[in-house]
Structures are given as C-alpha cells and as structure tokens.
Amino acid sequence: MCEKTVCFQHIDEIKEFVNAACRCDFDIDIINDRLTIDAKSILGVLSLEYNKELCVRYEQQDSEFENVLGKFAIA
C-alpha cells in the first residue's frame, strides 16, 4: 500500500486529482482524521477542507496518477 500527504490550494487542483484517480483501476482513498473518502468521488473530495493536509492511500502504483499526485504532495 502506498501513502502520500497532499494539500490542494484550488478547486481546479481537486478536479485534476479526481480525474487522474478515475483513470486508475484500483481503489484510492483520502483520509482526513477519521473520515475516509473515495478519491474518485468529486462530491466527496469537494466536501473536505481542501486547504488542509490530507492522506492519500492507494494499493497499486501508476506512473500517470503518481505524476499528478506529485504536484500536490507535501514533502
């Protein structure tokens, strides 16, 4: 299982992230405190406070998804 911490600054970044997640054939979750959201759900991701640090968990590696994820990753 892979895990990265991300932070979004604008709604357009969320749209780009969700679009990349939707192209993957494996589960991707966003964890915020005790809440787990399906990263492929635009409404679910938009319901989160997007300027907070969020944990993204996914089961497989996909270079295209990880390139998009890298744009929003926090070191």
Biopython code that builds the backbone (N, CA, C, O; Angstrom):
import numpy as np
from Bio.PDB.StructureBuilder import StructureBuilder

atoms = [
    (1, "MET", "N", (0.851, -1.183, 0.000)),
    (1, "MET", "CA", (0.000, 0.000, 0.000)),
    (1, "MET", "C", (0.892, 1.239, 0.000)),
    (1, "MET", "O", (1.883, 1.307, 0.727)),
    (2, "CYS", "N", (0.523, 2.216, -0.828)),
    (2, "CYS", "CA", (1.255, 3.472, -0.924)),
    (2, "CYS", "C", (0.469, 4.562, -0.206)),
    (2, "CYS", "O", (-0.759, 4.514, -0.127)),
    (3, "GLU", "N", (1.188, 5.532, 0.309)),
    (3, "GLU", "CA", (0.553, 6.613, 1.049)),
    (3, "GLU", "C", (1.338, 7.906, 0.829)),
    (3, "GLU", "O", (2.566, 7.923, 0.905)),
    (4, "LYS", "N", (0.607, 8.985, 0.555)),
    (4, "LYS", "CA", (1.218, 10.307, 0.388)),
    (4, "LYS", "C", (0.334, 11.347, 1.049)),
    (4, "LYS", "O", (-0.886, 11.194, 1.110)),
    (5, "THR", "N", (0.958, 12.406, 1.542)),
    (5, "THR", "CA", (0.231, 13.528, 2.110)),
    (5, "THR", "C", (0.159, 14.621, 1.051)),
    (5, "THR", "O", (1.164, 14.974, 0.433)),
    (6, "VAL", "N", (-1.046, 15.151, 0.854)),
    (6, "VAL", "CA", (-1.261, 16.177, -0.160)),
    (6, "VAL", "C", (-1.997, 17.367, 0.439)),
    (6, "VAL", "O", (-2.583, 17.286, 1.518)),
    (7, "CYS", "N", (-1.948, 18.470, -0.293)),
    (7, "CYS", "CA", (-2.709, 19.662, 0.074)),
    (7, "CYS", "C", (-3.119, 20.349, -1.220)),
    (7, "CYS", "O", (-2.288, 20.573, -2.100)),
    (8, "PHE", "N", (-4.380, 20.679, -1.335)),
    (8, "PHE", "CA", (-4.898, 21.362, -2.514)),
    (8, "PHE", "C", (-5.125, 22.832, -2.185)),
    (8, "PHE", "O", (-5.597, 23.169, -1.099)),
    (9, "GLN", "N", (-4.788, 23.697, -3.123)),
    (9, "GLN", "CA", (-4.951, 25.134, -2.917)),
    (9, "GLN", "C", (-6.154, 25.702, -3.667)),
    (9, "GLN", "O", (-6.636, 26.788, -3.344)),
    (10, "HIS", "N", (-6.636, 24.964, -4.671)),
    (10, "HIS", "CA", (-7.709, 25.485, -5.511)),
    (10, "HIS", "C", (-8.591, 24.330, -5.984)),
    (10, "HIS", "O", (-8.134, 23.191, -6.082)),
    (11, "ILE", "N", (-9.826, 24.625, -6.267)),
    (11, "ILE", "CA", (-10.778, 23.608, -6.705)),
    (11, "ILE", "C", (-10.331, 22.952, -8.013)),
    (11, "ILE", "O", (-10.582, 21.764, -8.216)),
    (12, "ASP", "N", (-9.680, 23.692, -8.893)),
    (12, "ASP", "CA", (-9.194, 23.112, -10.151)),
    (12, "ASP", "C", (-8.173, 22.005, -9.890)),
    (12, "ASP", "O", (-8.093, 21.046, -10.657)),
    (13, "GLU", "N", (-7.401, 22.129, -8.825)),
    (13, "GLU", "CA", (-6.446, 21.076, -8.460)),
    (13, "GLU", "C", (-7.180, 19.816, -8.038)),
    (13, "GLU", "O", (-6.753, 18.709, -8.367)),
    (14, "ILE", "N", (-8.273, 19.970, -7.319)),
    (14, "ILE", "CA", (-9.081, 18.826, -6.911)),
    (14, "ILE", "C", (-9.654, 18.127, -8.139)),
    (14, "ILE", "O", (-9.642, 16.898, -8.214)),
    (15, "LYS", "N", (-10.146, 18.886, -9.085)),
    (15, "LYS", "CA", (-10.695, 18.304, -10.319)),
    (15, "LYS", "C", (-9.629, 17.504, -11.057)),
    (15, "LYS", "O", (-9.898, 16.398, -11.526)),
    (16, "GLU", "N", (-8.432, 18.050, -11.163)),
    (16, "GLU", "CA", (-7.343, 17.349, -11.835)),
    (16, "GLU", "C", (-6.998, 16.051, -11.107)),
    (16, "GLU", "O", (-6.776, 15.018, -11.739)),
    (17, "PHE", "N", (-6.953, 16.108, -9.777)),
    (17, "PHE", "CA", (-6.651, 14.928, -8.965)),
    (17, "PHE", "C", (-7.726, 13.852, -9.140)),
    (17, "PHE", "O", (-7.399, 12.685, -9.361)),
    (18, "VAL", "N", (-8.986, 14.226, -9.045)),
    (18, "VAL", "CA", (-10.084, 13.258, -9.164)),
    (18, "VAL", "C", (-10.108, 12.654, -10.565)),
    (18, "VAL", "O", (-10.348, 11.455, -10.710)),
    (19, "ASN", "N", (-9.866, 13.450, -11.586)),
    (19, "ASN", "CA", (-9.818, 12.916, -12.954)),
    (19, "ASN", "C", (-8.713, 11.883, -13.098)),
    (19, "ASN", "O", (-8.912, 10.848, -13.734)),
    (20, "ALA", "N", (-7.556, 12.149, -12.516)),
    (20, "ALA", "CA", (-6.445, 11.189, -12.568)),
    (20, "ALA", "C", (-6.801, 9.923, -11.795)),
    (20, "ALA", "O", (-6.490, 8.818, -12.240)),
    (21, "ALA", "N", (-7.448, 10.074, -10.642)),
    (21, "ALA", "CA", (-7.851, 8.919, -9.835)),
    (21, "ALA", "C", (-8.863, 8.059, -10.584)),
    (21, "ALA", "O", (-8.812, 6.831, -10.508)),
    (22, "CYS", "N", (-9.770, 8.691, -11.298)),
    (22, "CYS", "CA", (-10.804, 7.949, -12.036)),
    (22, "CYS", "C", (-10.219, 7.102, -13.165)),
    (22, "CYS", "O", (-10.839, 6.125, -13.584)),
    (23, "ARG", "N", (-9.063, 7.453, -13.649)),
    (23, "ARG", "CA", (-8.430, 6.674, -14.726)),
    (23, "ARG", "C", (-7.725, 5.422, -14.194)),
    (23, "ARG", "O", (-7.269, 4.590, -14.978)),
    (24, "CYS", "N", (-7.636, 5.287, -12.884)),
    (24, "CYS", "CA", (-6.971, 4.123, -12.278)),
    (24, "CYS", "C", (-7.995, 3.022, -12.030)),
    (24, "CYS", "O", (-9.158, 3.299, -11.737)),
    (25, "ASP", "N", (-7.554, 1.768, -12.151)),
    (25, "ASP", "CA", (-8.466, 0.637, -11.956)),
    (25, "ASP", "C", (-8.321, 0.016, -10.565)),
    (25, "ASP", "O", (-8.661, -1.152, -10.373)),
    (26, "PHE", "N", (-7.828, 0.774, -9.611)),
    (26, "PHE", "CA", (-7.693, 0.309, -8.226)),
    (26, "PHE", "C", (-8.261, 1.372, -7.288)),
    (26, "PHE", "O", (-8.482, 2.515, -7.689)),
    (27, "ASP", "N", (-8.492, 0.982, -6.042)),
    (27, "ASP", "CA", (-9.086, 1.893, -5.066)),
    (27, "ASP", "C", (-8.080, 2.940, -4.602)),
    (27, "ASP", "O", (-6.902, 2.654, -4.390)),
    (28, "ILE", "N", (-8.584, 4.158, -4.453)),
    (28, "ILE", "CA", (-7.794, 5.268, -3.927)),
    (28, "ILE", "C", (-8.669, 5.967, -2.896)),
    (28, "ILE", "O", (-9.803, 6.347, -3.190)),
    (29, "ASP", "N", (-8.147, 6.133, -1.699)),
    (29, "ASP", "CA", (-8.887, 6.778, -0.615)),
    (29, "ASP", "C", (-8.168, 8.016, -0.134)),
    (29, "ASP", "O", (-6.943, 8.111, -0.205)),
    (30, "ILE", "N", (-8.950, 8.972, 0.362)),
    (30, "ILE", "CA", (-8.404, 10.146, 1.033)),
    (30, "ILE", "C", (-8.859, 10.067, 2.480)),
    (30, "ILE", "O", (-10.048, 9.921, 2.766)),
    (31, "ILE", "N", (-7.904, 10.165, 3.383)),
    (31, "ILE", "CA", (-8.199, 10.067, 4.812)),
    (31, "ILE", "C", (-7.991, 11.430, 5.446)),
    (31, "ILE", "O", (-6.936, 12.047, 5.297)),
    (32, "ASN", "N", (-9.012, 11.889, 6.156)),
    (32, "ASN", "CA", (-8.969, 13.158, 6.874)),
    (32, "ASN", "C", (-9.486, 12.892, 8.278)),
    (32, "ASN", "O", (-10.689, 12.724, 8.480)),
    (33, "ASP", "N", (-8.586, 12.854, 9.239)),
    (33, "ASP", "CA", (-8.917, 12.472, 10.611)),
    (33, "ASP", "C", (-9.524, 11.069, 10.603)),
    (33, "ASP", "O", (-8.830, 10.107, 10.271)),
    (34, "ARG", "N", (-10.777, 10.933, 10.953)),
    (34, "ARG", "CA", (-11.433, 9.617, 10.979)),
    (34, "ARG", "C", (-12.271, 9.355, 9.735)),
    (34, "ARG", "O", (-12.847, 8.276, 9.592)),
    (35, "LEU", "N", (-12.342, 10.310, 8.854)),
    (35, "LEU", "CA", (-13.186, 10.220, 7.671)),
    (35, "LEU", "C", (-12.390, 9.680, 6.485)),
    (35, "LEU", "O", (-11.287, 10.150, 6.206)),
    (36, "THR", "N", (-12.953, 8.691, 5.791)),
    (36, "THR", "CA", (-12.331, 8.135, 4.590)),
    (36, "THR", "C", (-13.261, 8.399, 3.406)),
    (36, "THR", "O", (-14.442, 8.052, 3.435)),
    (37, "ILE", "N", (-12.704, 9.019, 2.368)),
    (37, "ILE", "CA", (-13.468, 9.400, 1.184)),
    (37, "ILE", "C", (-12.894, 8.685, -0.034)),
    (37, "ILE", "O", (-11.677, 8.543, -0.153)),
    (38, "ASP", "N", (-13.749, 8.240, -0.925)),
    (38, "ASP", "CA", (-13.316, 7.661, -2.200)),
    (38, "ASP", "C", (-12.756, 8.794, -3.058)),
    (38, "ASP", "O", (-13.468, 9.755, -3.352)),
    (39, "ALA", "N", (-11.499, 8.694, -3.458)),
    (39, "ALA", "CA", (-10.846, 9.756, -4.226)),
    (39, "ALA", "C", (-11.439, 9.918, -5.616)),
    (39, "ALA", "O", (-11.159, 10.912, -6.286)),
    (40, "LYS", "N", (-12.243, 8.976, -6.063)),
    (40, "LYS", "CA", (-12.871, 9.066, -7.380)),
    (40, "LYS", "C", (-14.210, 9.795, -7.322)),
    (40, "LYS", "O", (-14.864, 9.972, -8.349)),
    (41, "SER", "N", (-14.616, 10.214, -6.135)),
    (41, "SER", "CA", (-15.880, 10.921, -5.941)),
    (41, "SER", "C", (-15.617, 12.418, -5.841)),
    (41, "SER", "O", (-15.099, 12.894, -4.831)),
    (42, "ILE", "N", (-15.971, 13.153, -6.876)),
    (42, "ILE", "CA", (-15.736, 14.600, -6.871)),
    (42, "ILE", "C", (-16.507, 15.273, -5.739)),
    (42, "ILE", "O", (-15.988, 16.186, -5.098)),
    (43, "LEU", "N", (-17.735, 14.833, -5.487)),
    (43, "LEU", "CA", (-18.513, 15.431, -4.404)),
    (43, "LEU", "C", (-17.904, 15.115, -3.038)),
    (43, "LEU", "O", (-17.882, 15.962, -2.146)),
    (44, "GLY", "N", (-17.413, 13.892, -2.889)),
    (44, "GLY", "CA", (-16.779, 13.516, -1.630)),
    (44, "GLY", "C", (-15.528, 14.323, -1.357)),
    (44, "GLY", "O", (-15.327, 14.810, -0.245)),
    (45, "VAL", "N", (-14.687, 14.468, -2.368)),
    (45, "VAL", "CA", (-13.435, 15.213, -2.186)),
    (45, "VAL", "C", (-13.726, 16.693, -1.975)),
    (45, "VAL", "O", (-13.067, 17.339, -1.160)),
    (46, "LEU", "N", (-14.693, 17.235, -2.690)),
    (46, "LEU", "CA", (-15.040, 18.647, -2.504)),
    (46, "LEU", "C", (-15.645, 18.920, -1.131)),
    (46, "LEU", "O", (-15.628, 20.061, -0.668)),
    (47, "SER", "N", (-16.178, 17.896, -0.473)),
    (47, "SER", "CA", (-16.763, 18.091, 0.858)),
    (47, "SER", "C", (-15.692, 18.259, 1.934)),
    (47, "SER", "O", (-15.995, 18.684, 3.049)),
    (48, "LEU", "N", (-14.437, 17.926, 1.605)),
    (48, "LEU", "CA", (-13.338, 18.071, 2.556)),
    (48, "LEU", "C", (-12.820, 19.512, 2.558)),
    (48, "LEU", "O", (-13.023, 20.258, 1.600)),
    (49, "GLU", "N", (-12.159, 19.885, 3.636)),
    (49, "GLU", "CA", (-11.480, 21.174, 3.663)),
    (49, "GLU", "C", (-10.240, 21.036, 2.801)),
    (49, "GLU", "O", (-9.264, 20.410, 3.212)),
    (50, "TYR", "N", (-10.269, 21.611, 1.617)),
    (50, "TYR", "CA", (-9.224, 21.324, 0.646)),
    (50, "TYR", "C", (-7.893, 21.997, 0.939)),
    (50, "TYR", "O", (-6.889, 21.632, 0.327)),
    (51, "ASN", "N", (-7.840, 22.954, 1.836)),
    (51, "ASN", "CA", (-6.563, 23.588, 2.133)),
    (51, "ASN", "C", (-5.863, 22.950, 3.342)),
    (51, "ASN", "O", (-4.875, 23.487, 3.843)),
    (52, "LYS", "N", (-6.375, 21.806, 3.805)),
    (52, "LYS", "CA", (-5.754, 21.043, 4.888)),
    (52, "LYS", "C", (-4.916, 19.907, 4.310)),
    (52, "LYS", "O", (-5.106, 19.495, 3.166)),
    (53, "GLU", "N", (-3.992, 19.413, 5.118)),
    (53, "GLU", "CA", (-3.219, 18.242, 4.707)),
    (53, "GLU", "C", (-4.111, 17.010, 4.734)),
    (53, "GLU", "O", (-4.812, 16.762, 5.715)),
    (54, "LEU", "N", (-4.080, 16.244, 3.658)),
    (54, "LEU", "CA", (-4.898, 15.040, 3.515)),
    (54, "LEU", "C", (-3.987, 13.869, 3.166)),
    (54, "LEU", "O", (-2.983, 14.037, 2.473)),
    (55, "CYS", "N", (-4.338, 12.695, 3.644)),
    (55, "CYS", "CA", (-3.566, 11.491, 3.369)),
    (55, "CYS", "C", (-4.243, 10.718, 2.227)),
    (55, "CYS", "O", (-5.436, 10.421, 2.292)),
    (56, "VAL", "N", (-3.475, 10.401, 1.193)),
    (56, "VAL", "CA", (-3.984, 9.622, 0.054)),
    (56, "VAL", "C", (-3.380, 8.226, 0.145)),
    (56, "VAL", "O", (-2.160, 8.072, 0.211)),
    (57, "ARG", "N", (-4.249, 7.201, 0.148)),
    (57, "ARG", "CA", (-3.797, 5.809, 0.179)),
    (57, "ARG", "C", (-4.283, 5.099, -1.066)),
    (57, "ARG", "O", (-5.435, 5.237, -1.478)),
    (58, "TYR", "N", (-3.372, 4.331, -1.657)),
    (58, "TYR", "CA", (-3.729, 3.575, -2.860)),
    (58, "TYR", "C", (-2.930, 2.281, -2.877)),
    (58, "TYR", "O", (-1.851, 2.192, -2.291)),
    (59, "GLU", "N", (-3.482, 1.273, -3.562)),
    (59, "GLU", "CA", (-2.952, -0.085, -3.479)),
    (59, "GLU", "C", (-1.898, -0.409, -4.529)),
    (59, "GLU", "O", (-1.036, -1.254, -4.294)),
    (60, "GLN", "N", (-1.953, 0.240, -5.665)),
    (60, "GLN", "CA", (-1.032, -0.066, -6.754)),
    (60, "GLN", "C", (-0.349, 1.208, -7.219)),
    (60, "GLN", "O", (-0.824, 2.315, -6.966)),
    (61, "GLN", "N", (0.767, 1.032, -7.900)),
    (61, "GLN", "CA", (1.451, 2.190, -8.446)),
    (61, "GLN", "C", (1.052, 2.385, -9.902)),
    (61, "GLN", "O", (0.943, 1.433, -10.675)),
    (62, "ASP", "N", (0.842, 3.631, -10.244)),
    (62, "ASP", "CA", (0.507, 4.016, -11.608)),
    (62, "ASP", "C", (1.258, 5.313, -11.879)),
    (62, "ASP", "O", (1.016, 6.320, -11.214)),
    (63, "SER", "N", (2.161, 5.298, -12.846)),
    (63, "SER", "CA", (3.037, 6.454, -13.067)),
    (63, "SER", "C", (2.265, 7.720, -13.427)),
    (63, "SER", "O", (2.628, 8.810, -12.985)),
    (64, "GLU", "N", (1.213, 7.590, -14.216)),
    (64, "GLU", "CA", (0.424, 8.762, -14.595)),
    (64, "GLU", "C", (-0.253, 9.383, -13.372)),
    (64, "GLU", "O", (-0.226, 10.601, -13.198)),
    (65, "PHE", "N", (-0.862, 8.542, -12.524)),
    (65, "PHE", "CA", (-1.511, 9.034, -11.315)),
    (65, "PHE", "C", (-0.480, 9.642, -10.366)),
    (65, "PHE", "O", (-0.724, 10.696, -9.778)),
    (66, "GLU", "N", (0.664, 8.988, -10.213)),
    (66, "GLU", "CA", (1.680, 9.488, -9.292)),
    (66, "GLU", "C", (2.294, 10.799, -9.773)),
    (66, "GLU", "O", (2.739, 11.601, -8.952)),
    (67, "ASN", "N", (2.328, 11.035, -11.084)),
    (67, "ASN", "CA", (2.786, 12.336, -11.594)),
    (67, "ASN", "C", (1.837, 13.452, -11.163)),
    (67, "ASN", "O", (2.279, 14.522, -10.745)),
    (68, "VAL", "N", (0.536, 13.201, -11.266)),
    (68, "VAL", "CA", (-0.453, 14.185, -10.832)),
    (68, "VAL", "C", (-0.386, 14.338, -9.315)),
    (68, "VAL", "O", (-0.409, 15.457, -8.802)),
    (69, "LEU", "N", (-0.305, 13.239, -8.608)),
    (69, "LEU", "CA", (-0.240, 13.267, -7.152)),
    (69, "LEU", "C", (0.978, 14.049, -6.675)),
    (69, "LEU", "O", (0.912, 14.763, -5.674)),
    (70, "GLY", "N", (2.083, 13.912, -7.389)),
    (70, "GLY", "CA", (3.311, 14.617, -7.024)),
    (70, "GLY", "C", (3.185, 16.122, -7.051)),
    (70, "GLY", "O", (3.910, 16.813, -6.335)),
    (71, "LYS", "N", (2.280, 16.648, -7.861)),
    (71, "LYS", "CA", (2.061, 18.094, -7.925)),
    (71, "LYS", "C", (1.531, 18.648, -6.612)),
    (71, "LYS", "O", (1.775, 19.805, -6.269)),
    (72, "PHE", "N", (0.801, 17.808, -5.878)),
    (72, "PHE", "CA", (0.124, 18.269, -4.671)),
    (72, "PHE", "C", (0.715, 17.680, -3.394)),
    (72, "PHE", "O", (0.254, 17.979, -2.292)),
    (73, "ALA", "N", (1.736, 16.843, -3.550)),
    (73, "ALA", "CA", (2.341, 16.170, -2.397)),
    (73, "ALA", "C", (3.123, 17.162, -1.542)),
    (73, "ALA", "O", (3.722, 18.116, -2.038)),
    (74, "ILE", "N", (3.092, 16.900, -0.255)),
    (74, "ILE", "CA", (3.842, 17.695, 0.713)),
    (74, "ILE", "C", (5.042, 16.875, 1.113)),
    (74, "ILE", "O", (4.907, 15.708, 1.482)),
    (75, "ALA", "N", (6.219, 17.476, 1.045)),
    (75, "ALA", "CA", (7.457, 16.745, 1.358)),
    (75, "ALA", "C", (7.566, 16.388, 2.809)),
    (75, "ALA", "O", (8.550, 15.774, 3.222)),
]
sb = StructureBuilder()
sb.init_structure("model")
sb.init_model(0)
sb.init_chain("A")
sb.init_seg("    ")
for serial, (resi, resn, name, xyz) in enumerate(atoms, 1):
    if name == "N":
        sb.init_residue(resn, " ", resi, " ")
    sb.init_atom(name, np.array(xyz, "f"), 0.0, 1.0, " ", f" {name:<3s}", serial, name[0])
structure = sb.get_structure()
